[in-house]
Amino acid sequence: MPDRTEPHKGPLRPDRSTGPDRSTGPDRSTGPDSSLGPDHSESIRRRFASAFEQLDLAAGLQPRGVVQRVGDGVAHVAGLEDVGYEELLRFDSGALGLAYDLLEDGTGVVLLSDSHRVHEGDGVRGMRRPPELPVGPALLGRIVDPLGNPLDDGPPLPRQPALPLFRPAPEIVDRKSVDETLWTGIMAIDAAIPIGRGQRELIIGDRNVGKTALAIDIIASQQRGDVACVYVVIGQAMSRVLTLRRTLEQAGCLDNTAIVAADASTSPGLQHLAPYAGASLAESFREAGQHALVVYDDLTKHADAYRELALLLGRPPGREAFPGDIFYIHAELLERASARRAERGDGSVTALPLIETTDGDISSYIPTNLISITDGQIYLDSGRFDRNQRPAIDIGRSVSRIGGVAQSPRMRKAAKNLKIQLSRFESLESLSRVGLEMDVGMQATMRNGQLLRELLRQDRLSPRDHFEQIAALAAVEQGWLRDIPLRQARGALDQLCDAVRMEHPELVALLSRGELPDDEDAESWHATLQSLATRLRRRATTAETTSRPSATDGGESKA
């Protein structure tokens, strides 16, 4: 047996128990701080801290679903047991979806982006948040999709602040009565169908009768005011979106307007979200104490997109194959437009939904729903449009349930008989076509009606201010333009207004604010208008007499 106490003859292992051999070099066992310095150590610490902040530990703990079926803009996902209704989902491919049907055997998902990249077997996780839109003044002048992604050539938008797309409507106690005028610059609207700030006014008519043009004209009237505008485009060609942007830019109101677009090439899910995105953006201005106007162009296509989604998700169809909650969908959206009380921060959101009819039929399902939801409707008539009466507003079939409450006292006084006069005129006009003999009173009514109809015509992007509209109504009522040929009536009215602006600028400012002048001022500007109108009538009569050939001239020409 060898003696284990004998010294080992082989090579010696270094004795690590007594620490390093300080004679062989620097001590590296105490870490990098002793040799690399404190600055390098601090840099490494910051890198680790930054990486830890960016690490999403919860993502690995979230349940992961699997796509079982996919097609036509919807998918069926299994395995997402704790997903919330209308929660945003992200697929492994990066595509986004929205949980819209919570079923026992899975989840019905509406695809929002990159639907062509979603396939069976792909993974999907919940994002624990609803869809959001970045809001604020940075979006004015820009075109974005309903999720806030820029569609124009501008720089990227900040993602904060943001608001969810689906928000509850303001409570009753937070609202106030609609009593402020939203000036549209369209005389037929401001005088006969006034719109108030916080109102929901439907624009309804057949295809290609000027609904979009009317909405753009109303937006153009806000460029010098305090109203921020949001235009929502749903299911239309991208070329129309670009045309809209160019028109707003030419009118000088693009910097005051944000465009939220879900064109026809996008998924039906994204088209369904578009009006909610526009409503949230408009609400952000209201919460800042400002006034906003949102246009939904149009809710017919929105209803079609929602019907398509409901049928693809297997929901039972109802009337005209629309799902049973289509009325609630539109009521929930339009109820978000309102005016807030001053103690709640003031501000308002005015909604102008557009709806398309077929052959003037307003009794179909979606039009009747929206007529019952909104506070009135502006009906555009294709017959008037074909006769070049533009904007083609049928005042007799249009209504504003707010009424004169939203008008200034002076406008309310000037336009009190407008609808009655037009109604009588149109009745007499239809009778005159069958050979009805008219007395002097009927002829005067016909003349005033023809003059009113001529003055109600307006060119595109030519809003009229408060004073011009009041002057036009006063000119018809007082008979100042009765001897002016109809084709010269608008030009004569412009001359009358220019004369009053030069001689009574303080009165024009008073009327532009909607205030009533005192009796002396009213008599003064009436006298100015009457004097100039008399000169214009004489000039028109002289010109007509001069241009009419005499009998002698006619005989000489025959000879």
C-alpha positions as CSV (number, residue, x, y, z in Angstrom):
1,M,0.0,0.0,0.0
2,P,1.5,3.3,-0.9
3,D,2.0,5.8,1.8
4,R,-0.7,8.5,1.2
5,T,1.3,10.9,3.3
6,E,4.1,11.0,0.8
7,P,4.4,14.1,-1.2
8,H,2.9,14.1,-4.6
9,K,5.5,13.8,-7.3
10,G,3.4,15.0,-10.3
11,P,2.8,18.6,-11.4
12,L,1.3,20.8,-8.8
13,R,-2.2,22.4,-9.4
14,P,-2.5,26.0,-8.5
15,D,-3.9,26.5,-5.0
16,R,-7.1,28.6,-5.6
17,S,-8.1,28.6,-2.0
18,T,-5.6,31.2,-1.1
19,G,-6.6,33.7,-3.8
20,P,-4.8,34.8,-6.9
21,D,-1.2,35.1,-7.3
22,R,-0.7,38.8,-7.3
23,S,2.7,38.5,-8.7
24,T,1.5,37.2,-12.1
25,G,-0.7,40.1,-13.1
26,P,-3.7,42.2,-12.1
27,D,-6.6,40.7,-10.2
28,R,-9.5,40.2,-12.6
29,S,-11.8,38.3,-10.1
30,T,-13.2,41.5,-8.6
31,G,-15.1,42.4,-11.8
32,P,-14.5,45.0,-14.5
33,D,-14.8,48.0,-12.3
34,S,-11.2,47.6,-11.0
35,S,-9.7,47.6,-14.5
36,L,-12.2,49.3,-16.9
37,G,-13.1,52.2,-14.8
38,P,-16.5,53.5,-13.4
39,D,-17.6,55.1,-16.7
40,H,-17.6,51.8,-18.5
41,S,-19.4,50.1,-15.6
42,E,-22.1,52.8,-15.7
43,S,-22.6,52.4,-19.4
44,I,-23.2,48.6,-19.0
45,R,-25.6,49.3,-16.2
46,R,-27.6,51.7,-18.4
47,R,-27.7,49.2,-21.2
48,F,-29.1,46.4,-19.0
49,A,-31.7,48.8,-17.5
50,S,-32.8,49.9,-21.0
51,A,-33.1,46.3,-22.2
52,F,-35.1,45.4,-19.2
53,E,-37.6,48.2,-19.7
54,Q,-38.1,47.1,-23.3
55,L,-38.6,43.5,-22.3
56,D,-42.3,42.6,-22.4
57,L,-42.5,39.9,-19.8
58,A,-46.3,39.8,-19.9
59,A,-46.3,38.9,-23.6
60,G,-44.9,35.5,-22.8
61,L,-47.5,34.9,-20.2
62,Q,-50.5,35.9,-22.4
63,P,-52.6,33.1,-23.9
64,R,-51.8,32.5,-27.5
65,G,-54.6,31.7,-29.9
66,V,-54.5,29.8,-33.1
67,V,-56.2,30.8,-36.4
68,Q,-58.6,28.0,-37.4
69,R,-60.4,29.6,-40.3
70,V,-59.7,32.8,-42.2
71,G,-61.3,34.5,-45.3
72,D,-63.1,37.5,-46.6
73,G,-61.8,39.8,-43.9
74,V,-62.7,37.7,-40.8
75,A,-61.0,34.9,-38.9
76,H,-62.0,32.3,-36.3
77,V,-59.5,31.9,-33.5
78,A,-59.3,29.3,-30.8
79,G,-57.5,29.5,-27.5
80,L,-58.1,33.1,-26.6
81,E,-60.2,32.5,-23.5
82,D,-59.7,35.8,-21.7
83,V,-59.9,38.2,-24.6
84,G,-62.2,41.2,-24.2
85,Y,-64.9,42.4,-26.6
86,E,-63.6,44.9,-29.1
87,E,-60.0,44.2,-27.9
88,L,-57.2,44.7,-30.4
89,L,-55.4,41.6,-31.5
90,R,-52.0,41.1,-33.1
91,F,-51.2,38.1,-35.3
92,D,-47.7,36.6,-35.6
93,S,-47.4,38.1,-39.1
94,G,-48.0,41.6,-37.6
95,A,-51.5,42.0,-38.9
96,L,-54.1,43.5,-36.6
97,G,-57.6,42.3,-35.8
98,L,-60.5,43.1,-33.5
99,A,-62.3,40.6,-31.3
100,Y,-66.0,41.0,-32.3
101,D,-67.7,37.7,-31.5
102,L,-67.0,35.9,-28.2
103,L,-68.1,32.3,-28.7
104,E,-67.9,29.1,-26.6
105,D,-65.6,27.4,-29.2
106,G,-63.5,30.4,-30.1
107,T,-63.4,34.1,-31.1
108,G,-64.7,35.8,-34.2
109,V,-62.1,38.3,-35.3
110,V,-62.5,41.2,-37.7
111,L,-59.2,41.7,-39.7
112,L,-58.1,45.4,-39.9
113,S,-54.8,45.3,-41.7
114,D,-52.6,43.0,-43.8
115,S,-55.4,40.4,-44.0
116,H,-53.5,38.7,-46.8
117,R,-50.8,37.8,-44.4
118,V,-53.1,35.9,-42.0
119,H,-53.2,32.1,-42.6
120,E,-54.6,29.0,-40.8
121,G,-52.4,28.0,-38.0
122,D,-51.0,31.4,-37.3
123,G,-50.7,32.6,-33.7
124,V,-52.5,35.6,-32.3
125,R,-52.3,37.4,-29.0
126,G,-54.5,40.0,-27.3
127,M,-53.0,43.5,-26.9
128,R,-55.0,44.3,-23.8
129,R,-56.3,47.6,-25.2
130,P,-59.1,48.8,-27.6
131,P,-58.3,50.4,-31.0
132,E,-57.0,53.9,-30.6
133,L,-56.5,57.0,-32.7
134,P,-53.9,59.7,-32.0
135,V,-55.7,63.0,-31.7
136,G,-54.9,66.7,-31.5
137,P,-54.2,69.6,-33.9
138,A,-51.3,67.7,-35.5
139,L,-53.9,65.8,-37.6
140,L,-55.4,68.9,-39.2
141,G,-54.4,69.0,-42.8
142,R,-53.6,65.3,-42.9
143,I,-55.1,62.1,-44.3
144,V,-55.1,59.2,-41.9
145,D,-56.7,55.8,-41.7
146,P,-59.0,54.9,-38.7
147,L,-55.9,53.7,-36.7
148,G,-54.0,56.9,-37.2
149,N,-51.6,55.7,-39.9
150,P,-50.8,58.5,-42.4
151,L,-52.1,58.0,-45.9
152,D,-50.5,61.2,-47.4
153,D,-46.9,62.1,-48.0
154,G,-46.5,64.0,-44.6
155,P,-44.2,63.1,-41.7
156,P,-45.2,60.4,-39.2
157,L,-47.7,61.5,-36.6
158,P,-47.1,61.3,-32.8
159,R,-48.9,58.4,-31.2
160,Q,-49.9,60.4,-28.1
161,P,-52.2,61.7,-27.0
162,A,-54.7,59.1,-28.2
163,L,-58.3,58.3,-27.6
164,P,-60.2,54.9,-28.0
165,L,-62.5,54.7,-31.0
166,F,-65.4,53.3,-29.0
167,R,-66.4,55.8,-26.4
168,P,-69.7,56.4,-24.6
169,A,-71.8,59.4,-25.5
170,P,-71.9,62.3,-23.0
171,E,-74.3,62.1,-20.1
172,I,-77.5,64.1,-20.2
173,V,-76.3,66.2,-17.2
174,D,-73.2,67.2,-19.2
175,R,-75.1,68.5,-22.2
176,K,-76.7,71.8,-22.9
177,S,-79.4,72.9,-25.3
178,V,-78.4,73.7,-28.8
179,D,-78.7,77.5,-29.1
180,E,-75.7,78.6,-31.1
181,T,-75.7,78.9,-34.9
182,L,-73.3,76.8,-37.0
183,W,-72.9,79.2,-39.9
184,T,-72.8,77.2,-43.2
185,G,-72.7,80.1,-45.7
186,I,-75.5,78.3,-47.6
187,M,-78.5,80.7,-47.7
188,A,-81.1,78.0,-48.1
189,I,-79.8,76.3,-44.9
190,D,-79.0,79.3,-42.7
191,A,-82.4,81.0,-43.5
192,A,-84.8,78.0,-43.7
193,I,-83.1,74.9,-42.2
194,P,-80.7,76.4,-39.5
195,I,-78.1,74.1,-38.0
196,G,-76.9,74.6,-34.4
197,R,-73.6,73.7,-32.8
198,G,-74.1,70.2,-31.3
199,Q,-76.9,69.2,-33.7
200,R,-77.1,66.1,-35.9
201,E,-78.4,67.0,-39.3
202,L,-78.8,64.4,-42.0
203,I,-78.0,65.2,-45.6
204,I,-80.0,62.8,-47.8
205,G,-80.4,62.4,-51.5
206,D,-79.8,60.2,-54.6
207,R,-76.4,59.5,-56.0
208,N,-74.7,62.5,-57.7
209,V,-77.0,65.2,-56.5
210,G,-74.3,67.2,-54.6
211,K,-74.3,65.8,-51.1
212,T,-70.5,65.8,-50.9
213,A,-70.3,69.2,-52.6
214,L,-72.7,70.6,-50.0
215,A,-70.7,69.2,-47.1
216,I,-67.5,70.7,-48.6
217,D,-69.1,74.1,-49.0
218,I,-70.2,74.0,-45.3
219,I,-66.6,73.1,-44.3
220,A,-65.3,76.0,-46.5
221,S,-67.4,78.4,-44.5
222,Q,-65.6,77.5,-41.3
223,Q,-62.1,78.5,-42.4
224,R,-62.2,81.8,-40.7
225,G,-64.2,80.6,-37.7
226,D,-63.4,78.6,-34.5
227,V,-64.7,75.3,-35.8
228,A,-62.3,72.4,-36.4
229,C,-63.6,70.0,-39.2
230,V,-63.2,66.3,-39.6
231,Y,-64.2,64.6,-42.9
232,V,-64.7,60.8,-42.7
233,V,-64.6,59.0,-46.1
234,I,-66.1,55.4,-46.0
235,G,-65.8,52.9,-48.8
236,Q,-65.1,55.3,-51.7
237,A,-62.3,55.2,-54.2
238,M,-58.9,56.6,-53.2
239,S,-59.1,59.0,-56.2
240,R,-62.1,60.7,-54.6
241,V,-60.2,61.1,-51.3
242,L,-57.4,62.8,-53.2
243,T,-59.9,65.0,-55.1
244,L,-61.4,65.9,-51.8
245,R,-58.1,66.9,-50.4
246,R,-57.3,69.0,-53.4
247,T,-60.7,70.8,-53.3
248,L,-60.2,71.6,-49.6
249,E,-56.8,72.9,-50.3
250,Q,-58.0,75.2,-53.1
251,A,-60.8,76.5,-50.9
252,G,-58.2,77.4,-48.2
253,C,-59.7,75.2,-45.5
254,L,-57.4,72.1,-45.6
255,D,-55.3,73.4,-42.6
256,N,-58.5,73.4,-40.6
257,T,-59.7,69.9,-41.7
258,A,-58.6,66.4,-40.9
259,I,-59.5,63.6,-43.3
260,V,-60.1,60.0,-41.9
261,A,-60.3,57.7,-44.9
262,A,-61.1,54.0,-45.2
263,D,-61.3,53.7,-49.0
264,A,-63.0,50.9,-51.0
265,S,-59.7,48.9,-51.1
266,T,-59.5,48.5,-47.3
267,S,-61.1,45.7,-45.3
268,P,-64.7,46.0,-44.2
269,G,-63.5,46.0,-40.7
270,L,-61.5,49.1,-41.2
271,Q,-64.4,50.8,-43.0
272,H,-66.6,49.9,-40.0
273,L,-64.1,51.7,-37.7
274,A,-63.8,54.9,-39.8
275,P,-66.8,56.9,-38.4
276,Y,-65.9,56.0,-34.8
277,A,-62.3,57.3,-35.5
278,G,-63.8,60.6,-36.8
279,A,-66.1,60.9,-33.8
280,S,-63.1,60.4,-31.4
281,L,-61.1,63.0,-33.2
282,A,-63.9,65.5,-33.1
283,E,-64.5,64.8,-29.4
284,S,-60.8,65.6,-28.7
285,F,-61.5,69.2,-29.9
286,R,-64.6,69.4,-27.8
287,E,-62.8,68.3,-24.7
288,A,-60.3,71.1,-25.3
289,G,-63.2,73.5,-25.2
290,Q,-63.4,74.0,-28.9
291,H,-66.2,73.5,-31.5
292,A,-65.9,70.7,-34.1
293,L,-67.8,69.6,-37.2
294,V,-67.7,66.0,-38.4
295,V,-69.0,64.8,-41.7
296,Y,-69.7,61.1,-42.3
297,D,-69.5,60.4,-46.1
298,D,-71.5,58.2,-46.1
299,L,-73.3,56.0,-43.7
300,T,-74.9,53.9,-46.4
301,K,-71.5,52.4,-47.1
302,H,-70.9,52.0,-43.4
303,A,-74.1,50.1,-43.0
304,D,-73.1,47.9,-46.0
305,A,-69.7,47.2,-44.5
306,Y,-71.3,46.2,-41.1
307,R,-73.8,44.0,-42.9
308,E,-71.0,42.2,-44.6
309,L,-69.1,41.7,-41.4
310,A,-72.2,40.4,-39.6
311,L,-73.0,37.9,-42.3
312,L,-69.4,36.7,-42.5
313,L,-69.4,36.2,-38.7
314,G,-72.6,34.2,-38.9
315,R,-74.9,36.6,-37.2
316,P,-78.6,36.2,-38.0
317,P,-79.8,38.7,-40.7
318,G,-82.8,40.9,-40.3
319,R,-84.6,43.3,-42.6
320,E,-82.8,43.8,-45.9
321,A,-80.2,41.3,-44.5
322,F,-78.9,43.9,-42.0
323,P,-78.2,42.6,-38.5
324,G,-80.7,43.4,-35.8
325,D,-78.4,46.0,-34.0
326,I,-77.8,48.2,-37.0
327,F,-80.1,50.9,-35.5
328,Y,-78.2,50.8,-32.3
329,I,-74.9,51.0,-34.2
330,H,-75.8,54.3,-35.8
331,A,-77.6,55.7,-32.8
332,E,-74.6,55.1,-30.6
333,L,-72.4,56.8,-33.1
334,L,-74.5,59.9,-33.7
335,E,-75.4,60.3,-30.0
336,R,-71.8,61.3,-29.4
337,A,-72.4,64.6,-31.1
338,S,-73.6,67.2,-28.6
339,A,-72.9,70.6,-27.0
340,R,-71.4,70.6,-23.5
341,R,-72.3,72.8,-20.7
342,A,-69.9,75.6,-19.7
343,E,-69.2,74.1,-16.3
344,R,-68.2,70.9,-18.0
345,G,-65.7,72.6,-20.3
346,D,-67.9,74.0,-23.1
347,G,-67.3,73.0,-26.7
348,S,-69.5,71.0,-29.1
349,V,-69.5,68.4,-31.8
350,T,-71.9,68.9,-34.8
351,A,-72.5,65.8,-37.0
352,L,-73.5,65.8,-40.6
353,P,-74.1,62.2,-41.7
354,L,-74.7,61.7,-45.4
355,I,-77.0,59.0,-46.7
356,E,-77.7,57.8,-50.3
357,T,-81.2,56.9,-51.5
358,T,-82.4,55.2,-54.6
359,D,-84.8,57.0,-56.9
360,G,-85.7,59.4,-54.1
361,D,-87.0,56.6,-51.8
362,I,-86.5,57.7,-48.2
363,S,-88.7,55.0,-46.8
364,S,-86.1,52.2,-47.0
365,Y,-84.6,50.7,-43.9
366,I,-81.4,52.8,-43.4
367,P,-82.8,56.2,-44.4
368,T,-85.8,55.8,-42.0
369,N,-83.5,54.8,-39.2
370,L,-81.2,57.8,-39.6
371,I,-84.1,60.2,-40.1
372,S,-85.5,59.0,-36.7
373,I,-82.1,59.3,-35.0
374,T,-81.0,62.7,-36.2
375,D,-82.4,66.2,-35.4
376,G,-83.5,66.9,-39.0
377,Q,-82.6,66.3,-42.6
378,I,-81.6,68.3,-45.6
379,Y,-83.2,66.7,-48.7
380,L,-81.4,67.1,-52.0
381,D,-83.7,66.6,-55.0
382,S,-82.4,65.2,-58.3
383,G,-85.1,67.1,-60.3
384,R,-83.8,70.4,-59.0
385,F,-80.2,69.3,-59.6
386,D,-81.1,68.5,-63.2
387,R,-82.7,72.0,-63.6
388,N,-79.5,73.6,-62.4
389,Q,-81.0,74.7,-59.1
390,R,-77.9,74.2,-57.0
391,P,-77.6,73.5,-54.2
392,A,-80.5,71.2,-55.0
393,I,-82.2,71.6,-51.6
394,D,-85.9,70.8,-51.4
395,I,-86.8,73.2,-48.6
396,G,-90.3,71.8,-48.3
397,R,-89.1,68.3,-47.5
398,S,-86.2,69.4,-45.4
399,V,-86.5,70.2,-41.7
400,S,-84.4,71.2,-38.7
401,R,-85.9,70.2,-35.3
402,I,-83.8,72.9,-33.7
403,G,-85.6,75.6,-35.7
404,G,-85.2,79.3,-35.1
405,V,-83.6,78.7,-31.7
406,A,-80.3,78.4,-33.5
407,Q,-80.8,81.5,-35.6
408,S,-79.8,85.1,-34.7
409,P,-82.7,87.4,-34.0
410,R,-82.2,89.4,-37.2
411,M,-82.1,86.3,-39.4
412,R,-85.1,84.8,-37.6
413,K,-87.0,88.0,-38.3
414,A,-85.9,88.2,-42.0
415,A,-86.6,84.5,-42.8
416,K,-89.8,84.0,-40.9
417,N,-92.0,83.7,-44.0
418,L,-89.4,82.1,-46.3
419,K,-90.7,78.5,-46.3
420,I,-94.4,79.7,-46.7
421,Q,-93.5,81.9,-49.7
422,L,-91.6,79.1,-51.4
423,S,-94.4,76.6,-50.7
424,R,-97.1,79.0,-52.2
425,F,-94.8,79.7,-55.2
426,E,-94.2,76.0,-56.0
427,S,-97.9,75.3,-55.8
428,L,-98.8,78.2,-58.1
429,E,-96.0,77.2,-60.5
430,S,-97.4,73.7,-60.8
431,L,-100.8,75.1,-61.5
432,S,-99.5,77.6,-64.1
433,R,-98.2,74.7,-66.2
434,V,-101.8,73.6,-66.7
435,G,-103.0,77.0,-67.8
436,L,-104.4,78.5,-64.6
437,E,-105.3,82.2,-65.0
438,M,-103.7,84.3,-62.3
439,D,-104.8,87.6,-60.7
440,V,-102.4,90.3,-59.7
441,G,-101.7,88.8,-56.2
442,M,-100.8,85.5,-57.7
443,Q,-98.6,87.1,-60.2
444,A,-96.8,89.0,-57.4
445,T,-96.4,85.7,-55.5
446,M,-94.9,84.1,-58.7
447,R,-92.5,86.9,-59.2
448,N,-91.3,86.9,-55.6
449,G,-90.9,83.1,-55.7
450,Q,-88.9,83.2,-58.9
451,L,-86.7,85.9,-57.4
452,L,-86.2,83.9,-54.2
453,R,-85.3,80.8,-56.1
454,E,-82.7,82.8,-58.2
455,L,-81.1,84.3,-55.1
456,L,-81.0,80.9,-53.3
457,R,-78.7,79.6,-56.1
458,Q,-75.1,79.6,-55.1
459,D,-71.9,78.6,-56.9
460,R,-69.5,76.1,-55.4
461,L,-67.2,77.3,-52.6
462,S,-69.0,80.7,-52.5
463,P,-70.3,81.1,-49.0
464,R,-72.4,84.1,-48.2
465,D,-72.0,86.0,-44.9
466,H,-74.7,86.9,-42.5
467,F,-75.3,90.4,-43.9
468,E,-75.6,89.2,-47.6
469,Q,-78.3,86.7,-46.7
470,I,-80.2,89.3,-44.6
471,A,-80.0,91.8,-47.4
472,A,-81.2,89.3,-50.0
473,L,-84.3,88.4,-47.9
474,A,-85.0,92.1,-47.2
475,A,-84.7,92.9,-51.0
476,V,-87.3,90.3,-51.8
477,E,-89.6,91.3,-49.0
478,Q,-89.4,95.0,-49.8
479,G,-89.6,94.6,-53.5
480,W,-86.3,96.4,-54.2
481,L,-85.5,94.0,-57.1
482,R,-88.9,93.5,-58.6
483,D,-88.1,95.2,-61.9
484,I,-84.7,93.7,-62.3
485,P,-84.5,90.8,-64.8
486,L,-84.0,87.5,-63.0
487,R,-80.7,86.7,-64.7
488,Q,-79.3,90.0,-63.3
489,A,-80.8,89.6,-59.8
490,R,-77.7,88.2,-58.1
491,G,-75.4,90.8,-59.7
492,A,-77.8,93.6,-58.5
493,L,-77.8,92.1,-55.0
494,D,-74.0,92.2,-54.9
495,Q,-74.0,95.8,-55.9
496,L,-76.5,96.6,-53.2
497,C,-74.4,94.9,-50.6
498,D,-71.2,96.6,-51.7
499,A,-72.9,100.0,-51.4
500,V,-74.1,99.4,-47.9
501,R,-70.6,98.1,-46.9
502,M,-69.2,101.4,-48.1
503,E,-71.8,103.7,-46.5
504,H,-72.7,101.8,-43.4
505,P,-69.7,99.6,-42.3
506,E,-70.7,99.7,-38.6
507,L,-74.2,98.5,-39.5
508,V,-72.8,95.6,-41.6
509,A,-70.6,94.6,-38.7
510,L,-73.7,94.6,-36.4
511,L,-75.7,92.5,-38.8
512,S,-72.8,90.1,-39.3
513,R,-72.8,89.4,-35.6
514,G,-76.5,88.6,-35.9
515,E,-77.6,91.5,-33.7
516,L,-80.7,93.6,-34.4
517,P,-80.1,97.3,-35.3
518,D,-82.2,100.0,-33.8
519,D,-85.0,101.6,-35.7
520,E,-82.9,104.6,-36.9
521,D,-80.1,102.4,-38.2
522,A,-82.6,100.0,-39.9
523,E,-84.3,103.0,-41.7
524,S,-80.9,104.3,-42.8
525,W,-79.7,101.1,-44.4
526,H,-83.1,100.4,-45.9
527,A,-83.1,103.9,-47.4
528,T,-79.6,103.2,-48.9
529,L,-80.7,99.9,-50.4
530,Q,-84.0,101.4,-51.7
531,S,-82.2,104.3,-53.4
532,L,-79.6,102.1,-55.1
533,A,-82.3,99.6,-56.1
534,T,-84.3,102.4,-57.7
535,R,-81.3,103.4,-59.8
536,L,-80.6,99.8,-60.7
537,R,-84.2,99.3,-61.8
538,R,-84.1,102.4,-64.0
539,R,-80.8,101.3,-65.5
540,A,-82.3,97.9,-66.2
541,T,-85.4,99.3,-67.7
542,T,-83.5,101.7,-70.0
543,A,-81.2,98.9,-71.1
544,E,-84.1,96.7,-71.9
545,T,-85.9,99.5,-73.9
546,T,-82.7,100.3,-75.8
547,S,-82.1,96.7,-76.7
548,R,-85.7,96.2,-78.0
549,P,-85.9,96.9,-81.8
550,S,-88.5,99.5,-82.8
551,A,-91.1,99.1,-85.5
552,T,-89.2,101.5,-87.8
553,D,-86.0,99.5,-87.4
554,G,-87.9,96.3,-88.1
555,G,-89.3,97.7,-91.3
556,E,-86.0,99.0,-92.5
557,S,-84.4,95.6,-91.8
558,K,-87.1,93.9,-93.9
559,A,-86.7,96.4,-96.7
